[in-house]
Amino acid sequence: MDIRFYNTLTNSVEAFEPIESDCVRMYSCGPTVYDFAHIGNFRSFLFADLIRRTLEFFGHEVHHVMNITDVGHMTDDAVADGAGEDKMAAAAKRVKEDKKSGKVPEGAVENPDDPFQIAQYYTDAFLEDARQLGMKVAFEYEENILHATQNIDVMQEMIAQLIEKDHAYVGSDGVVYYSVESFSEYGKLSGNTLDQLQTGAGGRLSDSDQVNKRHPADFMLWKADSSHIMKWDSPWGTGYPGWHIECSCMARKRLARDVIDIHTGGEDLIFPHHECEIAQSRGATGADSFARFWMHARFLMVEGEKMSKSKGNFWTVRDVLEGRATGVEVHPAVLRLELLKSHYRSNMNFTRKGLQDSAGVVKRLQDLRTRLEAETLEPAEVDLTHPVLEAFGLAIADDLNVAGALGAILPWASGEHSNPAESLGVLNRINSVLAVAPLGEESEEDSAGEDDINELCAALDTARAAKDWGKADSVRDQIIAAGYDVKTTPEGTVAEKKLA
């Protein structure tokens, strides 16, 4: 079955084939860990998870890497260089106030002047949210989650390569800049031309850009600044890296290829971030591409309005799950489906009605699992020629048509199932993509009492402390299968009985 994805680089839907038959290499821009990630962020992250799961559904092995940005991402990131202050510096100020008010739990960030502690606090929060929402990358070993600050040496190596190849230079202000005029295809992804950028289109440019740079659109790779909240020694002075160089280096290092199959992110990253990534990566490697497919999720609105703190509709995942957003607690599977069911190339409108509809779909699939597991615990092996899986696969292979995929399976889910083992096998394969009907196994824990659940919570904490993620996932699934939601608190894991 052909898989077809929309490629932002070519503005067309194309048949997808991996560069190497044995593995798809995929990179996703992850969070900047200066705050809790909001539901718009997670729409983009879950979109990447859906791509991965779809490829695996069709038999591909996927090496998926997501980064963590913890330095160099400025508050005004619409400008290629970034403007304002480092988001980690902004976080330090906010966390100090939040500690005083009790919003940050006691002991969570001992020293708010230490940006590494702040980054770790929000990284842990992101990973917990991601695990609750079923993101596969979050269940893997820590080595597959990359912090920018762990890769400064690699960034400096690439910057040196770019200078050596005349793609970069030290400006009159001492900043190392990438020369956009040295890369003839700069602007191809976003549609910006150098003439447009010369006059300020596609990003605001200051008067100083005309003085310090060869071209106003040249962007920062390294800035010497000994006063910055995070800084490292370099051949160009003690300072910090630009935001864009981070992803170029981390993708190349972890995926071990100059050219990868897929790069994902939100549409706000097309320019300047992804445009700059392409220029840097290709300038350093000399390859004719960096990623063959560029895939982007569009924006999320809330009840028809742009999400913003001033409007009081700026919701984190925790706000939604814990009921602060809508007044009603929401199951993680419901939020996951709600963020996935609208096509990624359309703006999504997050609404209470949408959550209610998603809850109905999740309940239908989870009820089906309950019925089937009451009759059999051994799912049959079912291949993709099964009529239900074939219809589901045709939809999901068509540029991730989740609505079409749901339309193909929901009538089946509500019908009679004369062969429970076969139906359970079909459901498991569907759920390997959607991940909204937990793959619980019937066991003593399924009817466990409070003491048993508390023991499982303790076992989950022990497994996480030992970084035994496979064991942690298994224990977590047992708690969920017993009818509980799993939550992480400063005191450890707690289980709360799911709402009907």
Summary of the structure (lengths in Angstrom):
residues: 500
radius of gyration: 23.6
end to end distance: 38.4
largest distance: 76.0
contacts: 1641
relative contact order: 0.12
helix: 47%
strand: 17%
